[in-house]
Each structure stands twice: as C-alpha cells, then as structure tokens.
Amino acid sequence: MLSNLRISADRRYFVTDNGKPFFYLADTAWELFHRLDRAEAEVYLRDRAAKGFNAVQAVVLAEADGLRTPNAIGDLPLLDLSPARPNEAYFRHVDWIVDRAAELGLYTTMLPTWGDKWNCRTDAGPEVFTPANAEIFGEWLGRRYRNRPVIWMLGGNRCPENSRHYSIIRAMAEGLRRGDGGTHLMTFHTAGAAGSAEFFHAEKWLDFNSRQNGHETDFPRYALTRVDYERSPVKPVIGGEPVYEDIPVSLQTVNATYTNAADVRRAFYWNVFGGACGHAYGHHSVWQFYEEGRTPRYAPLMTWREALLQPGAFHMGIGKRLIESRPIPGRRPDEAFLVPSEAVPGAAHARLVAVREISGAYAMVYQPESRAFDVRLDRISGAAVNVWRIDPRSGAMAKLGTYPTKGVQRFCPPMRGERLDWVYVFDDASHDWSAPGVLGCRNS
C-alpha cells in the first residue's frame, strides 16, 4: 500500500510516511477518468508503471465536455450539473482507477475539476461552481478519497482573475481539508507561463508549488522554476506541466513545428536541476486519449496507444533513476559549478544547468548540445572526484576517470557540434557510489 506523502523538514522535497525521499515523476492523463474504460485504463496504467512513473495526473470533471458527455461506461459525474450532487456510478469508476493505479505503485494527482467549470471564459464550460458548492464538492471528494493515495491539484489550466475565482478555489481547498483531515498534499495548476506561487504562495493550504511552463521549447520559461524555488517561505516546487511530446510548439497548428523527445528531455533537466522536486511528462495524444472518431485538440499526430511507444516517456524513467541514484536531501541548483564562457551557460535550446549536493558530495550537469564546457571541481568535497557521462536517450554510461578536486577541468562530449544532450555526474570518490542510474545509493 502506498503511504501518504509529506513535505521534508527543509521544505524542499517530498517524503513518504517513513521519511524516505520521494522524487515525483507523473504522466499527464487529464482525460483518464472520462475517456477510458477499465480495460483501456489497465493498458495505460501498466505501461506508465513499467516505464518508471510513480504518479498520474487526471481530472474528475474533465475538459472534453466532461459534464455533459458521459464517461466510457456511460455515466455523468454530476446530477443536474450540480457539484453538490455527485453521481455515485461515475465515482465508482474513478475509485476503480485510483485503486488500480495504487496497486501498480502510482499515486493519483487528482484535479477536482478543469478550470472551465469555475472560469469558463468563452470557449468551454458550463461554469457551475460557486464558493458554496465548491466547498461542498471539495469536502465530499476529500472524505471519499481520504484513505486513498491521492495528491490534490486545484485549478485546471486557469488562473484566478477576480475575487470570486479566488473565493471558489479557497472554498474548495477548505472543503478538501475538512473532508480528508489534511492527509494529502495540495497544490494548484495554472494556465501556461504561470505557477501557483504567483497566486497562492503564502496560503497555508498550498503545500507545494506547481508550474505550468507551457508548450515552449526554449529555456526562459523553465528559468521560472528556479524563481519559485527561491521564494520565501520555502515550499517545494514541481514542473506540473512542461512542454508535451509531439505537440505543436506554442499550440500553433498552422504550418506547425512539432516537439520531439529532445524537447521533453530538456524540460525535465531544466526543471529538476533548477530546483524542482518532481516533474510531469506529457504526450499530446495521451493527455486527451485521442483515437479515431474523437474530436482532436491541437492536431495530434497519432492515437494514444501509438503514443505510449514514443521515446520521451522512456527517457523520463532514465532521468528518474539518475536522480534517485544519488541522495536527494541537500540537492541545490548551483550555477557556480559551471565556468562561464561564450557558450556557457548558454540560452534558448543550449542552456546548461547544474545541481550540487550542498556539502559537495556530488554535482550533476545537463548539457543540451554537444560543446566543450568547464567546471570547478574544487566545489566537490574530498580529494578526488569520479566523473561519469550518461546518455539520457539510452541510459548508457561511461566513467570518464578520477580527477583531483582542484581548479577548473574541461569536458568534451563524444560527438561535438550536434544537438545531442548529455548528463555528467561528479562524485566525491570517497563515497564509492555505484554508477549513476544504478540504485546503489540509499536515499535518506
């Protein structure tokens, strides 16, 4: 049985009930409760668990006409479109998916509703929430899932724009807390190029921050993860919605440029090395569970079953194993580990980022393009440093040697001048850790 998650003592990352650090790696499955039957959900959940994900993000009152189009087994979520009248039959299906996910080792990050139900703008809805019924619905959900491994994510691709919106979100948060007794973590999912901290950072119900850095492929959006990491009071931050794989850049579908696995890898390392304690991968066909006969959103290239085989999801598992192979406590962004030059730290697609354990036990560098770079090895503790290079596409690794922890050292990738990315790991040799990505280091 999955334990409830808590915030670490230093407020930087998640821990399980026994205090073990937990690196959050979610897959984005917004329409999971709405569009998949149990057999389809089984295929999806098994696939994501096998690839190393430990959470899925799904919406109860879904975006794709989730109030008036029944779920895959024919049930609507609300009676008479009233949040005060949940339909028991619909929620039995949600229960089954949440429970099956847990059996496979997956937490469910549950959005009570997509944002169009409380801030519909002009293109969605209907807008059914008020502060009063938001609190009722929140308490009902909190009570129902009190003893299940869920994480609450309010919002749903919207930002509050007036006092009524703020009141609805706060009322729902209060209802959830009353219903679940405070047993689950809670955050907020915004529209693109924003984060929960910009609206609710100081509020007690917000346990951690979530950024939606959006469907852009260059570094400036991801620099904002570090901004949230540096806020006071300190709260953990996750990359809750980075760029998806195989999505039109900036959602521009005319003469579209589609993203690829390299784009989602960059987002992962930019987020995590920028201070995020977790990351949510997404595939453009999977979040909407697109298949022939369904109205597509933003021109998906393939069905969701085909998309399960796309490489980006495999690469996320490689990244997770790498992070978990070194101690999570004390991990901090550290630009000072990199020696500045004309090409370092870089910009746009080429931005290098570094992270270091606070005492110098290890450091990691992500290099999006194959160029030489210099690091300050004297920021690693001990007399010598073991250096490894990891291919984030395959997980293959090579030990580059052992160096004295003195001064500046240059490293060159095996192929230069190409848009190929690499991860370098610098270990204090006295720890004698296993190769990065091999879980030979106890995270505590």
Secondary structure, DSSP 8 states (H G I E B T S, - for coil): -----EE-TTSSSEE-TT--EE-EEEEE-TTHHHH--HHHHHHHHHHHHHTT--EEEEEEE-TTTTTTS--TTS--SBGGG-TTSB-HHHHHHHHHHHHHHHHTT-EEEEEEE-GGGT--TTTS------HHHHHHHHHHHHHHTTTS-EEEEEESS----SHHHHHHHHHHHHHHHHHHTT-S-EEEE-STTEETHHHHTT-TT--SEEEE--S--STHHHHHHHHHHT-SS---EEE-S---BT-BGGG--TT--B--HHHHHHHHHHHHHTT-SEEEE-BHHHHTT--TTS--SS--SS-HHHHTTSHHHHHHHHHHHHHHTS--TTEEE-GGGB---SSSS--GGG--EEEEETTSSEEEEEESS---EEEEGGGS-SSEEEEEEE-TTT--EEEEEEEES-SEEEE--SS-SSS--EEEEEEEGGG----TTS--S---
